[in-house]
């Protein structure tokens, strides 16, 4: 669970670059930090109702960080830093069946040329977990990625390598939206990632997907979602 403090409501106007946005807060135009460098173009549309967190740091260039936004009546958390935290806390609290009673659970573990989000030991086995936040939704279906991701494909290849070297390897997809119960890779946007995901599954990498309970000031691990992998990509 992540609880945000000092949340305020605003209206999205534009996004000059991937790091900042122009928004209206109480009728005043503000420049704010966007906590997601992905495209989010289906979410961040002019006139969209958003929620922001006010910073108490007087040295920051921007006073607010954009946390979540509505897409129609669906609130989507777009904070790209929060999935790792939410998954770590859920595992530590034994809320994820696949990782109950881990003997060791640590953040940020280096493996060869990658740094995986989580490392665990359980029942004399060692494993890695790479966490990906999912914010793209289309007709009730969650999809990843929303833009080509060489880094994401590299992580999958490293998970395959770790599996071949005796580790348990996991890709954990956290849908940052309520009530979305199906996921599929976005092979139209990134065919290589989608193919590598299928390759990873066949190599023994465990692929997990959970949705979230999202409000304006918190995000909590939800329930397990169905994963629909394509078998062919033309």
C-alpha positions in Angstrom: 0.0 0.0 0.0 1.1 3.5 -0.8 -0.6 6.4 0.9 0.0 9.9 -0.5 -0.3 13.0 1.6 -1.2 16.6 0.6 -3.2 15.6 -2.5 -4.8 18.3 -4.5 -7.1 18.3 -7.5 -6.3 19.8 -10.9 -7.0 19.9 -14.6 -4.4 18.8 -17.1 -3.6 21.2 -19.9 -0.5 20.1 -21.7 2.8 18.2 -21.4 5.7 20.2 -23.0 8.1 17.3 -22.3 8.1 13.9 -20.6 9.2 15.4 -17.2 6.8 18.3 -16.8 3.2 19.2 -17.4 1.1 22.4 -17.4 -2.0 22.1 -15.2 -4.6 24.3 -13.6 -4.9 24.2 -9.8 -7.6 26.4 -8.3 -7.6 28.3 -11.6 -3.9 29.0 -11.5 -1.6 27.6 -14.2 1.2 25.6 -12.6 4.2 23.7 -14.0 4.4 20.3 -12.3 6.6 17.2 -12.3 5.2 14.1 -14.0 6.2 10.9 -12.2 6.1 8.9 -15.3 8.4 9.3 -18.4 6.2 7.0 -20.5 3.9 8.5 -23.1 0.6 8.2 -21.2 -1.0 9.9 -24.2 -4.3 8.1 -23.8 -4.5 9.4 -20.2 -3.0 12.9 -20.2 -5.5 14.6 -22.4 -6.3 18.3 -22.2 -9.2 18.9 -19.7 -8.6 15.7 -17.8 -9.2 15.7 -14.1 -6.0 14.9 -12.2 -4.6 14.5 -8.7 -1.3 15.9 -7.6 0.9 15.7 -4.5 2.1 18.9 -3.1 5.8 19.0 -2.1 7.0 20.4 1.2 10.5 20.8 -0.1 11.1 24.6 -0.6 14.1 23.9 -2.9 12.2 22.0 -5.5 11.7 23.7 -8.9 8.1 22.4 -9.0 5.7 22.5 -6.1 3.6 19.5 -7.3 3.9 16.0 -8.7 1.2 14.5 -11.0 0.1 11.2 -9.4 -3.1 10.1 -11.1 -5.6 11.0 -13.8 -9.0 10.0 -14.9 -9.7 8.3 -18.2 -13.5 8.6 -18.5 -14.6 7.4 -15.0 -11.5 5.3 -14.5 -8.8 6.6 -12.1 -5.3 5.5 -13.2 -2.3 5.9 -11.0 0.6 6.9 -13.2 3.4 7.1 -10.6 6.1 4.9 -12.1 8.0 4.8 -8.9 5.2 3.2 -6.9 4.8 -0.3 -8.3 8.1 -1.5 -6.8 7.0 -0.2 -3.4 3.5 -1.7 -3.6 4.7 -5.1 -4.6 7.5 -5.2 -2.1 5.1 -4.2 0.8 2.6 -6.8 -0.4 5.1 -9.6 -0.5 6.5 -8.5 2.9 3.0 -8.7 4.3 2.4 -12.1 2.8 -0.4 -10.8 0.5 1.0 -12.5 -2.7 0.4 -16.2 -2.6 3.3 -17.0 -4.8 5.8 -15.4 -2.3 4.4 -16.2 1.1 6.9 -16.6 3.9 10.0 -15.5 2.1 13.1 -16.0 4.3 14.9 -13.0 2.7 13.4 -10.1 0.7 15.5 -7.3 -0.6 15.2 -4.4 -3.0 17.5 -3.7 -5.9 19.7 -6.7 -6.6 22.4 -6.7 -9.3 22.6 -9.7 -11.7 25.2 -9.5 -14.4 24.3 -6.4 -16.5 20.9 -5.8 -14.9 19.6 -4.7 -11.6 16.4 -6.4 -10.7 13.8 -4.8 -8.5 13.5 -7.5 -5.9 15.5 -10.5 -4.6 14.2 -13.2 -2.4 15.1 -16.5 -0.8 12.5 -19.1 0.1 12.6 -22.8 0.8 16.4 -22.9 -0.1 15.7 -21.3 -3.4 16.9 -17.9 -4.6 14.9 -15.7 -7.0 14.5 -12.3 -8.7 11.4 -10.3 -9.4 11.3 -7.6 -12.0 8.3 -5.3 -11.5 6.6 -3.3 -14.3 3.8 -0.8 -13.8 0.9 -1.0 -16.3 -1.1 2.1 -17.1 -2.3 1.5 -20.6 -5.9 0.3 -20.9 -8.0 -0.5 -24.0 -11.6 -1.7 -23.7 -11.1 -3.3 -20.3 -7.7 -4.9 -21.3 -4.5 -3.8 -19.7 -1.4 -3.7 -22.0 2.3 -3.1 -21.7 4.3 -1.3 -22.9 2.7 2.0 -24.1 6.0 2.8 -26.0 8.9 0.6 -27.3 11.1 -0.5 -24.4 14.5 -1.9 -25.1 15.2 -1.8 -21.4 12.1 -4.0 -20.7 13.3 -6.5 -23.3 16.8 -6.6 -21.8 15.3 -7.3 -18.4 13.4 -10.3 -19.9 16.5 -11.7 -21.5 18.3 -11.3 -18.2 15.5 -13.1 -16.4 15.8 -16.0 -18.9 19.5 -16.1 -18.2 18.9 -16.2 -14.5 16.5 -19.1 -14.9 19.1 -21.0 -16.9 21.5 -20.4 -14.0 19.3 -21.9 -11.3 17.4 -18.9 -10.0 13.6 -18.5 -9.8 12.8 -15.6 -12.1 9.6 -13.6 -12.1 8.1 -10.8 -14.1 5.5 -9.0 -11.9 3.1 -6.8 -13.8 1.1 -4.4 -11.6 -1.9 -2.8 -13.3 -2.3 0.6 -11.7 -6.0 0.6 -12.3 -9.1 -0.8 -10.5 -11.2 -3.6 -11.9 -9.0 -4.5 -14.9 -8.8 -8.3 -14.9 -7.0 -9.1 -18.1 -3.6 -8.3 -19.5 -1.9 -8.9 -22.8 1.5 -7.6 -24.2 1.2 -4.7 -26.6 2.7 -6.4 -29.6 1.5 -3.6 -32.0 3.7 -1.1 -30.1 6.6 -3.4 -29.3 6.6 -6.7 -31.1 10.1 -7.6 -29.8 9.0 -7.2 -26.2 5.9 -9.3 -26.8 8.0 -12.1 -28.5 10.5 -12.0 -25.7 7.8 -12.3 -23.1 6.5 -15.4 -24.7 10.1 -16.7 -25.0 10.6 -16.0 -21.3 7.5 -17.9 -20.3 8.6 -20.9 -22.4 12.1 -20.7 -20.7 10.5 -21.0 -17.2 10.1 -17.3 -16.2 7.0 -16.9 -14.1 4.8 -14.1 -15.3 2.4 -12.7 -12.7 -0.2 -9.9 -13.1 -2.2 -8.2 -10.4 -4.5 -5.1 -10.5 -4.7 -2.4 -7.9 -7.2 -0.6 -5.8 -6.7 3.1 -6.7 -8.1 6.2 -5.0 -6.9 9.8 -5.2 -4.5 9.3 -2.2 -3.6 5.6 -2.2 -2.8 2.5 -4.2 -3.2 -1.0 -2.8 -2.4 -4.4 -4.3 -5.6 -5.9 -5.7 -6.4 -9.3 -7.2 -4.8 -11.5 -9.7 -5.5 -10.8 -13.4 -5.6 -13.2 -16.3 -2.6 -13.1 -18.7 -3.3 -13.5 -22.4 -0.1 -14.2 -24.3 -0.2 -14.3 -28.1 1.3 -17.4 -29.7 2.2 -15.7 -33.0 3.1 -12.2 -33.9 2.8 -11.5 -37.6 
